[in-house]
Amino acid sequence: MSDVTEHHDGTRCVRAGLPEPAPGQPFLPGPVFAAPYHLDPWTGPAAAPDGYGRPDNPTRRLLEAAVGELEGGDCRVFASGQAAITGLLLTLLRPGDTVVLPSDGYFAVRAFAADTLEGIGVRVLLAPTAGPHPAFDGVRLVLLETPANPGLDVADVAALAARAHAAGALVAVDNTTATPLGQRPLDLGADVVVASGTKALTGHSDLLLGYVATRSPELRDAVTAWRNVTGAVPGAFDAWLAHRSLATLDLRLARQTANAQALAGLLAGRDDVTGLRWPGLPGDPAHPVAAVQMRRIPGVLCFDLGDAGRVARFLDAARLVAAATSFGGLHTTADRRAQWGDDTPPGFVRLSCGVEDAVDLVADVTAALDASR
Ligand SMILES: Cc1ncc(COP(=O)(O)O)c(C=O)c1O
């Protein structure tokens, strides 16, 4: 593998996880489709790195090397972000343990905690991303999600990790919204990163992916063992597509952030939009911590248009803003979160900037807001 740690973001993304150049070979080898592989009849599975597709796949290993380089730890990829998060929680938590989860993070994690974790006797405490957080004495794991989806509050990872470690708790950070170019939680003191790669990391709205990354060999091995027995692995083609997409991560994020800055400027000046949040705005409550902790601000912002009808009129009128959930893709999208059962007001919108030209987006969003009044 190439050692890319000394390079800048664009270079690191282009080269992450690529094998050493070999004449006649592609830059990124194509996907290896295999359930079983040929075995040596005398030595069995010990003779080769690949024996069976659930634990072993070379395409997946290259992607894990790439994401691991970007996060600064060992990586294991999963079939989706939810598979990675629930896998991490079930790897670490046992009946009688206490876990602290964000009260304002991705709602499906809270649903899993209420349905499954509490069902097996895990005590679940919820805390807002911006705090206050409870005392961590007796807590096994603190999961932070920063910036939080969808409200975009930010948690001070270094400060909370210090507090948690002093109390003997582990810290996991959901790095979905920031991506490893936006912040490196392992450098900030987190024990483990967990994320959905479905969003900006891969950014083409064409696959589901999740991952766990850590510097702890014990944690890595426990998560690997969990994945091997539960089987939530991504297919080879999705892993290959994800790796191919990583090469443009720096470019995509740069354009998305610039577009978010332009739209934040527009939305901040309108009297028919309330509750604007974007951690890049100097007046945003999350800005002071984000400015210190984050290397770049994501291209996602949120605001309130008052009611569901105005959101629908806005999306109908917009030509460049697609009504769609998820975020971080090449195309600008907006999602009225309450329609999914997320605990947000009826007119609350999460808007994810794509890589269109800022001038076109600003014109389109201005016209759609005017038309939807
Ligand atoms: C912050 C966050 N974490 C995890 C997930 C789950 O990821 P996936 O949809 O890939 O399962 C999401 C999905 O929206 C998310 O926003």
The ligand as an SDF file (V2000), in Angstrom:
LIG
                    3D

 16 16  0  0  0  0  0  0  0  0999 V2000
  -25.4510   10.2350   10.9060 C   0  0  0  0  0  0  0  0  0  0  0  0
  -25.9130    8.9500   10.2970 C   0  0  0  0  0  0  0  0  0  0  0  0
  -25.4530    7.7940   10.7740 N   0  0  0  0  0  0  0  0  0  0  0  0
  -25.8490    6.6230   10.2570 C   0  0  0  0  0  0  0  0  0  0  0  0
  -26.7590    6.5480    9.2210 C   0  0  0  0  0  0  0  0  0  0  0  0
  -27.1820    5.2150    8.6890 C   0  0  0  0  0  0  0  0  0  0  0  0
  -26.5430    4.9640    7.4770 O   0  0  0  0  0  0  0  0  0  0  0  0
  -27.1350    4.0060    6.3390 P   0  0  0  0  0  0  0  0  0  0  0  0
  -28.3350    4.6720    5.7700 O   0  0  0  0  0  0  0  0  0  0  0  0
  -25.9800    3.8620    5.3880 O   0  0  0  0  0  0  0  0  0  0  0  0
  -27.4900    2.7210    6.9890 O   0  0  0  0  0  0  0  0  0  0  0  0
  -27.2620    7.7250    8.6820 C   0  0  0  0  0  0  0  0  0  0  0  0
  -28.2220    7.6790    7.5920 C   0  0  0  0  0  0  0  0  0  0  0  0
  -28.8240    8.6710    7.2140 O   0  0  0  0  0  0  0  0  0  0  0  0
  -26.8270    8.9520    9.2340 C   0  0  0  0  0  0  0  0  0  0  0  0
  -27.2880   10.1230    8.7720 O   0  0  0  0  0  0  0  0  0  0  0  0
  1  2  1  0
  2  3  1  0
  2 15  2  0
  3  4  2  0
  4  5  1  0
  5  6  1  0
  5 12  2  0
  6  7  1  0
  7  8  1  0
  8  9  2  0
  8 10  1  0
  8 11  1  0
 12 13  1  0
 12 15  1  0
 13 14  2  0
 15 16  1  0
M  END
$$$$
